[in-house]
Amino acid sequence: MDAGAGRERPGAWPTSMVPDYYARLGVDPAATESELEAALRKRQPAWSMGTRNPKTRHTNQLYLDEVPALRRALLSGPGARAAYDADLAAARLAEREEKLDQLQRRIRLKSAKGGLSADDRQLLREEARRLGLDDAVVDPLTRSIPDLARPFRAEDALEEDEAAADVLDPSTRRQIRAALEHLGRRDLYDALELPREAPSSILAARADEERQRWMRKAQVTAEKTAWLEVISHAQSHLTSPKARARYDRTLILESEERFDEVVAFALNGLPRLDGGTRAALVAEAAALCLGPDRAERLLSRACRKLGVARDDGAVSPLVASPGPPATASEADRYPQVRCRSCSGLTELSPTARRTGTARCRHCGASLRWDCPACRRQHWLDRARCDCGFPLALREPLVRRLAAAQQAFRDRDLATARENLEQVRRYAPQHPGARNGLEKIREREATIEQVRLACELAMTGRRLVAARRAADSWRRIDDPARPEIRAAWEEIASGLRKAESLAARGRALERVDPPAARAFYRRSLEAAADLPAALTGLERCPPEGPTNLRAQTVGDRVRLSWTPPAPDGGGPLTFAILRKRGGIPEHPGDGTRIAEVSTCEYDDRHVRPGESVGYAVLGKRGEAESLAAVAVGPVVYLPDVEDVRVEPRESEVELSWIPPAGVFEVRVVRKAGSPPEDPRDGERVPAALDHAIDGRPPGGQVVHYGIYAIYRAAEGRRYPSPGVLATAGVVQAVPPAEAPRLSRGPGPSIRIDWAAPARGSVRILRTSRPLPFPPGARIRVEEAEPLGSWVPAVGPASAEDREPPPAPVCYYTAVVALGAMLTIGGTAAASQVPDPSDLRATRTGTTAYNGGQGVRVALRWRWPPGATATRLVARWGSPPHGPDDPQPTATTVRREDYERHGFWSLTLPAAGPRDEDSGNGLARPHGGNGIADGDGHAAGPEAGASPALPDRWYITAFTAVDQGGETVFSPGIEPSATTAVPGPHPEITVSYALKRSWLPGRPWSLTLDTDPPGEEVPPMVLVANLRAIPLSSEDGEVIAHLPAGRGGSRHPVHTTFPLARSGVRMFIDPRADPAFIPPIRLRHPEDGTARA
């Protein structure tokens, strides 16, 4: 069934369950497949031609649409045909039950008068034959009804026939009825799912909506054709009041016609209409939506036509099902329930209905049924549950559900899904079908995951994992599927080949390891995850190393060897064996001292003078090489260490650290060339750790050889290779200059120095100045307790990444030559914060030491916790530090500063010049501060314009008392240094813009200052076509002018039409305001350029 076909309302259940394909093909149910195929080929052309007939087009189109379903049911195999036969049998049983219910209603109508006559029973048998039932079914249903004698017949008065009503013609009625029967709808209102009282506008909108929905479906089916025809009739007969009234009258007429058929059957053979029959017929009329008055008129008309007399008196309308007349016997007062097994009738009293345990009195079967959709229980006389599920579909639903469960157990998911879909068509809300479909979806998802895992493993040649996945696949899916069988056969074939190769490799492991590895690799090419091949490859012995060498290096024996060529088996390690007095002969001979992954090893645990042998094995995991490489025996003869030579005027002192186990140390002296052995040269008396040569070099170079002598167990003596030393003319090492300090990243401090002519520079960090003057010579062990060494980061630089938190620390450069250190210059690094925002204002002139002086008002920002500030003033250049001997200095207490709000300093009008201040450049200082990255004092002159030679420069340093010693800040804050303004606090800058007389030449800008020759900061030239610019942002910047002095001229290269624009000059907004002198700009009066 098409999922989008029709509108299935809650409670709307299918009436036709399983089509009878045998009857449709006109063959016997026992026909063979060839007979079915021949019948289908014969019927298909007739069905195609039948679609052109308006009377049968829906039926024939349905037959064509169901040809694929017919082939699946009858021609796809014995299993499918057996399932269809079972469904068809259930459908025929349900159809028979429905016909029996209809026959029982007829019996109830005929027996409403109190019994059945012989004519009534014959009439009921004819009705049973008309319904397709056997005559024998009438007797069980009428056995409990008493017999009546045939009464005397009388004639009633005739009534006049009624006038014909305005209704649809019979042809239109047949067309509408055929389409509605195909869709299972009662009338056009039911097809649109609207009540009969719905407004015409809603009816028209719903019909248009349904037409658009069905027109969007591209495939032409019988259902689509029937729906479009029904919608067309609805639009024709329900959208206008006149047509709708005609259709409503047609519905009433059809109800009256059906009622006439029932009345004709009920009155057939009756001479008189008794009260019981009349009440039953009025109840039937109410079920057909006919009122009691209209029912009485129709009964009168039927009685008149059939010649049946009527009893006097009116019949009141009945709401419930009519019961037997009051004159009936006591046994007829209880309703009767027909058994579904034997078709016998059983009377049920109210007590039996309450207990719910009644059974058929003929066969003993239960007279109750349970709804599979909502689990409610009902009596068999109730054909439909409250949820709308009909009793006729219960048996097919149960069979389909059982078939789905069995198919799921048999891992036939397609059949299980088909049966569950049919169950959902029977009962859309059935919980078992819903849960079953969900389980099928989960199983299909699991199958897809396992299949994908199997395919991925097979693609990667991981056949062991593929076999596990295929095994899981076979457990949850049909193992007879070709896809599963092909995958299983491919996996089995590959594993057989891989296991065969692995078995051949296992046989060659201890005989021919390279051949075994080759077989294992071929096995892994077939099955990359075969455990036998993987473990065999790990178990296969690797090749051993070669070319083992042993060498004595200081206090150790260094072993080196050549590793084997890579065999693709992974990294190797090397097991080292040592044997005293000989060479190891097998892996268990000697002591395993180490296992390394490199090709070198230092043995530090050999006693001096001892003879040892070594062997090295290759190892991978637990597998060791079959062959090893050996060397020895080796006699371990270490030399003395840490040899120091201290030449003096009258002697030469040599010292060293003797090795353990040495018997004696022999020192020989030789002039001109180094000694070659202990006997080459003059012997110098020596102890175990030092020797003194009483003969000084005397201006020549003397070579010494120091040999450690060992005595073996047999008494033989063995000398070590020896250590050579040289002594010559003593020359003093000049001290190094003070290092240059600069800030590094974060809190680190960078130290730089000049490389000395002799020796190497080391930086010693101390918390106090060293107690030795520059040039003093001390030993290394004497310097180490004084502080800590700063690690070098280059040939002439070091970096202290974690300076101490003390306010000040000292860095001393010492020159190391041998075991002696020469003390050099010291630089101090202060951690005290500098003042900031130092500003100087010239407040006037005054007398100073008999001459003219300048009074300057100073203001600055104090750092947190500072109590005093040292002000240092220097003429021509910034001060070099707080202890600079040239400047004028004073110390200001914080309470004095805060009392006045500033500090006034009196300076001479012109200060002295020195060799450094004459050129206006700041020099490096090594005082109480840290230089910038280039070793120069930080300040405004460091990164801006050079200092002016005719200015006073003032720097503020924070002064802190630390244990009775005054510590100053480093003075690296740029705003802690300022220049005192000249006699003119402001500089007036004027400018003129002129065009060249020669065409093509640029414009020129001339700058003038008052006083003349003053410094001019960087400027920008701004032009605006519409107005005179008022700031550097009010127009387009056409030129950037560098810093200069008054009287300079600058060319202006631009394509901007300056002759028609307003032009003005402003200070460059990118310049640092801290380095801009106070100036006043004088713009041209009209703000335009001059031609």
Buried (B, 14 or more C-beta within 10 A) or exposed (E): EEEEBBEBEEEBBBEEBBBEBBEBBEBEEEBEEEEBBBBBEEBEEEBEEBBEEEEBBBBBBBBBBBBEEBBBBBBEEEEBBEBBBBBBBBBEBBBBBBBBBEBBBBBBBBBBBBBBBEBBBBBBBEBBEEBEBEEEBBEBBBEBBEEBEEEEEEEBEEEEEEEEEEBBEEEBBEBBEBBBBBBBBEBBBBBBBBEEEBEEEEBBEBBBEBBEEBEEBEEEBBBBBBBBBBBEBBBBBBBEEEBBEBBBBBBBBBBBEBBBEBBEBBBBBBBBBBBBBBBBBBBBBBEBEBEBEBBBBBBBBBBBBBEBBBEEEEBEBBEEEBBBBEEBEEEBEBBBBBBBEBBBBBBBEEEBBEEEEBBBEBEEBBBBBEBBBBEEEBBBBEEBBEBBBBBBBBBBBBBBBEBBBEBBEEBBBEBBBBBBBBBBBBBBBBEBBBEBBEBBEEBBEBBEEBBEBBBEBBEEBBBBBBBBBBBBBBEBBBBEEEEBEEBBEBBEEBBEBBBBBBBBBBEBBEEEBEBBBBBBBBBBEBBBBBEBBBBBBBBBBBBBBEEBEBEBEEBBBBBBBEBBEEBEBEEBBBBBBBBEEBBBEEBEEBEBBBEBEEBEBBBEEBEBBBBBBBBBBBBBBEBBBBEBBBBBBBBBBBBBEEBBBBBEEEEBBBBBEBBEBBBBBBBBBBEEEBBEEBEEBEEBEBEBBBBBBEEBBEEEEBBBBBBBBBBEEEEEEBBBEBBEBEBBEEEEBBBBBBBBBBBBEEEEBBBBBEEBEEBEBBBBBBEEEBEBEBEBBBEBEEBEEBBEBBEBEEEBBBBBBEBBEEBBBBBBBBBBBBBBBBBBBBBBBBBBBBBBBBEBBBBEEEEBEEEEBBBBBBEBBBBEEBEBBBBBBBBBBBBBBBBBEBBBBEEBEEEEBEEEEBBEBBBBEBBEBBEBBEEBBBBBBBBBBBBBEEBBBBBBBBEBBEBBBEBBBBBBBBBBEEEEEEBBBBBBBBBBBBBBBBEEEEBBBBBEBBBEEEEEEEBBBBBBBBEEEBBBBBBBBBBBEEEBBBEBEBBEBBBEBEBBEBEBEBEBEBEBEBEEBBBBBBBBEEBEEEBBBEBEBEBBEEBBBEE
